[in-house]
Amino acid sequence: MPRLVLGLDNYDYLYASEKNNTVNRKLVLLIVVLVLAGLVGWKLNWFSKKEPSRPADPDMALKISKNTVVFNKAFGGLMDDYYALRDALVDWDTVKADQAAYALALKADSLPVSQIKGDSDIVKTAKSFTVSVGGDAKGIVGQGNIEQKRKGFNTLTDDLYTLVRTVRYDVGVIYHDRCPMAFSDSIEGFWLSNSSKIINPYLGNKHPTYKTKMLGCGEVVDSVDFTRNKQQKDTAAQSGL
């Protein structure tokens, strides 16, 4: 009878030991799994920080614009010719003024207005002012002296200013400037600029009376800035929203 009791005690001891070993193995396995998971997570985080940022897309501003890439590039070229005309008037250079006005007229005639993203009324209005801009530019080429060219430039500026707002050009800020003494020292004239700095194309840097003294005469009366809407689209596009 004592031998039977001793056998049961040994069995209980062996069973308890095996059970403890099983629990210990499970704990060890769980610890190993947690450690491995932590290492994998740390590695992924480390590589994501080390991954080089992608270069900015040079056409991102155009891609997220209200209008198409083709239209914005064409309109940007038209504005460049306008600025060249303005600069020629600043320098009192009628030859360069005619060249820039002629180039501007060609850009206006070929402007892809049909690619504006807007309703039919907006497209129709844009087409009308595009025709006016082209006609104004051609008129400047036909003017005989710089005073007449500046009067044509003032008319051109008025039509182009309206066109910029109609198509909601959002690739850059455009400033609307005013000179209070553009004609006969008493009649105002306007021009557009891609900078807030005043450089007066009506009085210029070779005025017979003022020389360069009135080059900075004028003020910014408005800024056409549709880029803020575009920047919001840019942020949404980059964040994947």
For each residue, the residues with C-beta under 8 A, 3 or more apart:
1: 4 5
2: 5 6
3: 6 7
4: 1 7 8
5: 1 2 8 9
6: 2 3 9 10
7: 3 4 10 11
8: 4 5 11 12
9: 5 6 12 13
10: 6 7 13 14
11: 7 8 14 15
12: 8 9 15 16
13: 9 10 16 17
14: 10 11 17 18
15: 11 12 18 19
16: 12 13 19 20
17: 13 14 20 21
18: 14 15 21 22
19: 15 16 22 23
20: 16 17 23 24
21: 17 18 24 25
22: 18 19 25 26
23: 19 20 26 27
24: 20 21 27 28
25: 21 22 28 29
26: 22 23 29 30
27: 23 24 30 31
28: 24 25 31 32
29: 25 26 32 33
30: 26 27 33 34
31: 27 28 34 35
32: 28 29 35 36
33: 29 30 36 37
34: 30 31 37 38
35: 31 32 38 39
36: 32 33 39 40
37: 33 34 40 41
38: 34 35 41 42
39: 35 36 42 43
40: 36 37 43 44
41: 37 38 44 45
42: 38 39 45 46
43: 39 40 46 47
44: 40 41 47 48
45: 41 42 48 49
46: 42 43 49 50
47: 43 44 50 51
48: 44 45 51
49: 45 46
50: 46 47
51: 47 48
52:
53:
54:
55:
56: 60
57: 60 63
58:
59: 62 63 69
60: 56 57 63 64 234 237
61: 64 65 171 230 234
62: 59 65 69 72 73 171
63: 57 59 60 69 237
64: 60 61 230 233 234 237
65: 61 62 68 69 72 170 171 230
66: 117 168 170 226 229 230
67: 71 72 75 115 116 117 167 168 169 170
68: 65 71 72 112 115 117
69: 59 62 63 65 72 73
70: 73 74 112 115
71: 67 68 74 75 111 112 113 115 116 167
72: 62 65 67 68 69 75 76 169 171
73: 62 69 70 76 77
74: 70 71 77 78 107 110 111 112
75: 67 71 72 78 79 111 167 169 171
76: 72 73 79 80 171 172
77: 73 74 80 81 107
78: 74 75 81 82 104 107 108 111 133
79: 75 76 82 83 169 174 192 194
80: 76 77 83 84
81: 77 78 84 85 100 101 103 104 107
82: 78 79 85 86 100 104 156 160 192
83: 79 80 86 87 192 193 194
84: 80 81 87 88 96 99 100 103
85: 81 82 88 89 97 100 101 104 137 140 153 156
86: 82 83 89 90 153 191 192 193 201
87: 83 84 90 91 96 100 201
88: 84 85 91 93 94 95 96 97 99 100
89: 85 86 92 93 97 146 149 150 153 201 202 204
90: 86 87 199 200 201 204 205 215
91: 87 88 96 204 205 206
92: 89 146 204 205 206
93: 88 89 96 97
94: 88 97 98 145 146 149
95: 88 98 99
96: 84 87 88 91 93 99 100
97: 85 88 89 93 94 100 101 140 146 149
98: 94 95 101 102 140 141
99: 84 88 95 96 102 103
100: 81 82 84 85 87 88 96 97 103 104
101: 81 85 97 98 104 105 137 138 140 141 149
102: 98 99 105 106 137 138 141
103: 81 84 99 100 106 107
104: 78 81 82 85 100 101 107 108 133 134 137
105: 101 102 108 109 134 135 137 138 141
106: 102 103 109 110
107: 74 77 78 81 103 104 110 111
108: 78 104 105 111 130 131 133 134 137
109: 105 106 134
110: 74 106 107
111: 71 74 75 78 107 108 130
112: 68 70 71 74 115
113: 71 116 123 126 127 130 167
114: 123
115: 67 68 70 71 112
116: 67 71 113 122 123 126 167
117: 66 67 68
118: 121 122 123 126 167 168
119: 122 123
120: 123 124
121: 118 124 125
122: 116 118 119 125 126 166 167
123: 113 114 116 118 119 120 126 127
124: 120 121 127 128
125: 121 122 128 129 166
126: 113 116 118 122 123 129 130 163 166 167
127: 113 123 124 130 131
128: 124 125 131 132
129: 125 126 132 133 159 160 162 163 166
130: 108 111 113 126 127 133 134 163
131: 108 127 128 134 135
132: 128 129 135 136 159 163
133: 78 104 108 129 130 136 137 156 159 160 163
134: 104 105 108 109 130 131 137 138
135: 105 131 132 138 139
136: 132 133 139 140 152 155 156 159 160
137: 85 101 102 104 105 108 133 134 140 141 156
138: 101 102 105 134 135 141 142
139: 135 136 142 143 152 155
140: 85 97 98 101 136 137 143 149 152 153 156
141: 98 101 102 105 137 138
142: 138 139
143: 139 140 148 149 151 152
144: 148
145: 94 148 149
146: 89 92 94 97 149 150
147: 150 151 183
148: 143 144 145 151 152
149: 89 94 97 101 140 143 145 146 152 153
150: 89 146 147 153 154 182 183 189 201 202
151: 143 147 148 154 155 183
152: 136 139 140 143 148 149 155 156
153: 85 86 89 140 149 150 156 157 189 191 201
154: 150 151 157 158 182 189 190 191 202
155: 136 139 151 152 158 159
156: 82 85 133 136 137 140 152 153 159 160
157: 153 154 160 161 189 190 191 192
158: 154 155 161 162 190
159: 129 132 133 136 155 156 162 163
160: 82 129 133 136 156 157 163 164 192
161: 157 158 164 165 176 190 192 224
162: 129 158 159 165 166
163: 126 129 130 132 133 159 160 166 167
164: 160 161 167 169 174 192 224
165: 161 162 168 224
166: 122 125 126 129 162 163
167: 67 71 75 113 116 118 122 126 163 164
168: 66 67 118 165 226
169: 67 72 75 79 164 172 174 224 226
170: 65 66 67 226 227 229 230
171: 61 62 65 72 75 76 227 230
172: 76 169 194 227
173: 194 223 224 225 227
174: 79 164 169 192 193 194 223 224 225
175: 192 193 194 195 196 220 222 223 224
176: 161 190 192 220 221 222 223 224
177: 190 191 192 193 198 218 219 220 221
178: 188 189 190 218 219 221
179: 182 188 189 190 191 200 202 203 217 218
180: 188 217 218
181: 184 185 186 187 188 202 203 214 217
182: 150 154 179 187 188 189 202 203
183: 147 150 151 186 187 189 202
184: 181 187
185: 181
186: 181 183
187: 181 182 183 184
188: 178 179 180 181 182
189: 150 153 154 157 178 179 182 183 202
190: 154 157 158 161 176 177 178 179 221
191: 86 153 154 157 177 179 200 201 202
192: 79 82 83 86 157 160 161 164 174 175 176 177
193: 83 86 174 175 177 196 197 199
194: 79 83 172 173 174 175
195: 175
196: 175 193 220 223
197: 193
198: 177 216 217 218 219 220
199: 90 193 215 216
200: 90 179 191 203 204 214 215 216 217 218
201: 86 87 89 90 150 153 191 204
202: 89 150 154 179 181 182 183 189 191
203: 179 181 182 200 207 210 214 215 217
204: 89 90 91 92 200 201 207 215
205: 90 91 92 211 212 215
206: 91 92 211 212
207: 203 204 210 211 212 213 214
208:
209:
210: 203 207 213 214
211: 205 206 207
212: 205 206 207 215
213: 207 210
214: 181 200 203 207 210 217
215: 90 199 200 203 204 205 212
216: 198 199 200
217: 179 180 181 198 200 203 214
218: 177 178 179 180 198 200
219: 177 178 198
220: 175 176 177 196 198 223
221: 176 177 178 190
222: 175 176
223: 173 174 175 176 196 220
224: 161 164 165 169 173 174 175 176
225: 173 174 228
226: 66 168 169 170 229 230
227: 170 171 172 173 230 231
228: 225 231 232
229: 66 170 226 232 233
230: 61 64 65 66 170 171 226 227 233 234
231: 227 228 234 235
232: 228 229 235 236
233: 64 229 230 236 237
234: 60 61 64 230 231 237 238
235: 231 232 238 239
236: 232 233 239 241
237: 60 63 64 233 234 240 241
238: 234 235
239: 235 236
240: 237
241: 236 237
